[in-house]
């Protein structure tokens, strides 16, 4: 029985998932070779992929003597889960508090401000 899926990915897990999201499927050797520095040992990658498999983030297929791993959770779903985790842990489930914090702390380019204004206008018009 698979473990309950963790809400957020660890740093190592995210690095491996990024490779799998890009490649769509890969063996342990292929994931190890595709990782950006710093390198991870083959056994670390193997262990982490097994953990991701148990957590339900990836599945595996036997291809000869090796396993080929493929993601079963897409990047957007993993990102939404991480944002929801931050929202509940640090912002008491208030999207407004999260948005205010982000807008207050992060320098925005004019193009970003314009995109935010347009989104807010669309949301406002949609409620009428």
Kinemage of the C-alpha trace (Angstrom):
@kinemage 1
@onewidth
@group {chain A} dominant
@subgroup {mainchain}
@vectorlist {calphas} color= white
{ca unk a 1} P 0.000 0.000 0.000
{ca unk a 2} L 1.536 3.366 -0.991
{ca unk a 3} L 2.349 5.866 1.700
{ca unk a 4} L 0.163 8.925 2.009
{ca unk a 5} L 1.486 11.526 -0.409
{ca unk a 6} L 3.507 14.204 1.375
{ca unk a 7} L 2.193 17.702 0.828
{ca unk a 8} L 5.510 19.131 -0.320
{ca unk a 9} L 8.568 17.704 -1.983
{ca unk a 10} L 11.986 17.813 -0.324
{ca unk a 11} L 14.835 19.551 -2.173
{ca unk a 12} L 16.238 16.224 -3.442
{ca unk a 13} L 12.805 14.999 -4.470
{ca unk a 14} L 12.072 18.213 -6.363
{ca unk a 15} L 15.389 18.000 -8.238
{ca unk a 16} L 14.546 14.484 -9.386
{ca unk a 17} L 10.952 15.362 -10.222
{ca unk a 18} L 12.187 18.264 -12.381
{ca unk a 19} L 14.232 15.773 -14.412
{ca unk a 20} L 11.263 13.422 -14.760
{ca unk a 21} L 8.872 16.236 -15.697
{ca unk a 22} L 11.309 17.264 -18.428
{ca unk a 23} L 12.186 13.781 -19.704
{ca unk a 24} L 8.751 12.200 -19.028
{ca unk a 25} L 10.449 8.881 -18.133
{ca unk a 26} L 13.977 7.895 -17.147
{ca unk a 27} L 16.073 5.224 -15.462
{ca unk a 28} L 18.072 5.937 -12.316
{ca unk a 29} L 21.218 6.337 -14.434
{ca unk a 30} L 19.469 8.778 -16.772
{ca unk a 31} L 18.144 10.849 -13.867
{ca unk a 32} L 21.592 10.879 -12.231
{ca unk a 33} L 23.238 12.024 -15.464
{ca unk a 34} L 20.633 14.745 -16.095
{ca unk a 35} L 20.914 16.416 -12.687
{ca unk a 36} L 22.424 19.874 -12.579
{ca unk a 37} L 25.315 20.307 -10.139
{ca unk a 38} L 25.814 19.468 -7.384
{ca unk a 39} L 25.775 15.825 -8.395
{ca unk a 40} L 23.992 13.181 -6.368
{ca unk a 41} L 25.292 9.645 -5.932
{ca unk a 42} L 23.523 6.899 -7.865
{ca unk a 43} L 22.373 5.256 -4.609
{ca unk a 44} L 20.930 8.562 -3.364
{ca unk a 45} L 18.956 8.974 -6.591
{ca unk a 46} L 17.770 5.358 -6.410
{ca unk a 47} L 16.679 5.736 -2.792
{ca unk a 48} L 14.900 9.027 -3.477
{ca unk a 49} L 13.088 7.612 -6.518
{ca unk a 50} L 11.924 4.653 -4.421
{ca unk a 51} L 10.627 7.091 -1.810
{ca unk a 52} L 8.823 9.114 -4.499
{ca unk a 53} L 7.324 5.860 -5.784
{ca unk a 54} L 6.091 4.934 -2.290
{ca unk a 55} L 4.654 8.436 -1.818
{ca unk a 56} L 2.746 8.191 -5.101
{ca unk a 57} L 4.607 10.907 -7.022
{ca unk a 58} L 6.146 8.508 -9.551
{ca unk a 59} L 5.471 5.046 -10.910
{ca unk a 60} L 7.952 2.581 -12.311
{ca unk a 61} L 8.055 0.041 -15.100
{ca unk a 62} L 10.519 -2.801 -15.433
{ca unk a 63} L 12.669 -2.477 -18.526
{ca unk a 64} L 15.028 -5.435 -18.511
{ca unk a 65} L 17.030 -5.327 -15.310
{ca unk a 66} L 16.359 -1.624 -14.717
{ca unk a 67} L 13.323 0.345 -13.648
{ca unk a 68} L 12.083 3.264 -15.692
{ca unk a 69} L 10.434 5.952 -13.566
{ca unk a 70} L 7.703 8.281 -14.760
{ca unk a 71} L 5.902 11.097 -12.951
{ca unk a 72} L 2.269 10.525 -12.012
{ca unk a 73} L 1.826 13.960 -10.418
{ca unk a 74} L 2.226 16.902 -12.770
{ca unk a 75} L 4.266 19.993 -11.978
{ca unk a 76} L 1.236 22.292 -11.621
{ca unk a 77} L -0.429 19.991 -9.095
{ca unk a 78} L 2.785 19.762 -7.059
{ca unk a 79} L 3.146 23.568 -7.144
{ca unk a 80} L -0.473 24.100 -6.060
{ca unk a 81} L 0.007 21.655 -3.218
{ca unk a 82} L 3.127 23.511 -2.044
{ca unk a 83} L 1.357 26.892 -2.206
{ca unk a 84} L -1.627 25.502 -0.281
{ca unk a 85} L 0.783 24.136 2.317
{ca unk a 86} L 2.425 27.559 2.756
{ca unk a 87} L -0.994 29.219 2.783
{ca unk a 88} L -2.269 27.034 5.605
{ca unk a 89} L 0.929 26.977 7.683
{ca unk a 90} L 1.954 30.624 7.515
{ca unk a 91} L -1.067 32.646 6.385
{ca unk a 92} L -4.006 30.995 8.214
{ca unk a 93} L -5.557 29.981 4.882
{ca unk a 94} L -5.831 33.619 3.807
{ca unk a 95} L -4.961 34.085 0.118
{ca unk a 96} L -5.229 37.830 0.743
{ca unk a 97} L -2.501 37.712 3.428
{ca unk a 98} L -0.257 35.683 1.133
{ca unk a 99} L -0.806 38.060 -1.809
{ca unk a 100} L -0.182 41.138 0.331
{ca unk a 101} L 3.005 39.587 1.699
{ca unk a 102} L 4.271 38.732 -1.774
{ca unk a 103} L 3.388 42.119 -3.242
{ca unk a 104} L 4.912 43.950 -0.296
{ca unk a 105} L 8.187 41.996 -0.199
{ca unk a 106} L 9.016 41.359 -3.847
{ca unk a 107} L 10.093 44.072 -6.294
{ca unk a 108} L 7.791 44.023 -9.316
{ca unk a 109} L 8.543 45.008 -12.881
{ca unk a 110} L 6.011 47.183 -14.673
{ca unk a 111} L 4.920 44.205 -16.783
{ca unk a 112} L 4.192 42.247 -13.576
{ca unk a 113} L 2.167 45.117 -12.110
{ca unk a 114} L 0.190 45.393 -15.342
{ca unk a 115} L -0.549 41.654 -15.362
{ca unk a 116} L -1.716 41.801 -11.728
{ca unk a 117} L -3.962 44.808 -12.447
{ca unk a 118} L -5.512 43.011 -15.435
{ca unk a 119} L -6.120 39.876 -13.382
{ca unk a 120} L -7.768 41.885 -10.605
{ca unk a 121} L -9.963 43.705 -13.151
{ca unk a 122} L -11.069 40.379 -14.689
{ca unk a 123} L -11.833 38.968 -11.244
{ca unk a 124} L -13.805 42.101 -10.314
{ca unk a 125} L -15.835 42.015 -13.542
{ca unk a 126} L -16.513 38.299 -13.067
{ca unk a 127} L -18.213 38.915 -9.715
{ca unk a 128} L -20.723 41.465 -11.059
